Every structure is written in C-alpha cells, then in structure tokens.
Amino acid sequence: MHYRNGREAKNGDKIIGMLSGTIDAVGTLRDATPGNDYCNGHIQQGHEPSTSDPIACMCDCLHVDDVMAILAEKGLDKRPVGK
C-alpha cells in the first residue's frame, strides 16, 4: 500500500485525505490491508474508531510528515515573527 507520492502506507500513520481535491479528512490510518492502494482502510478522526470514519483511498492520501516537508520547502513550517 502506498500513498499518492509513493511512500509506503502503514496502519497507525498520521495522514491527510484529499478525495475531493481538498483536505477532506485528517487522522490515523487504520484497518488497511497490504496490496491495495484504493478504498483500503479508514481515517480514524477521534480517539476511538467509529463507523463514521472516512474510507482511506491511499492514492488520495499523504502522510503528515510529507505534507510538513512540502510546507518547509515553501517556508511555511514556522510561525512568522510578530510585528
């Protein structure tokens, strides 16, 4: 299982889901099974699993660390100095 950018996906990862071209869900990957990059597992958004947790389509998700790296490349990873 791999995210949109090719990074290996693992249950327990903190992820961001972008199914509709915008951020739809932020949470922890759970119940995903190897060998499938589509509609595989759920994005757990609370402390406990819920039947309302969104489906995780790996090809529409990114690991939070990769999103933070993109923000760092743009200089958006640090709070601006106050004026």
Secondary structure, DSSP 8 states (H G I E B T S, - for coil): -B-TTS-B--TT-EEEE-TTSS--EEEEEES--TT--SS-SEEE-SSS--TTS-B--GGGEEEHHHHHHHHHHTT-SS-----
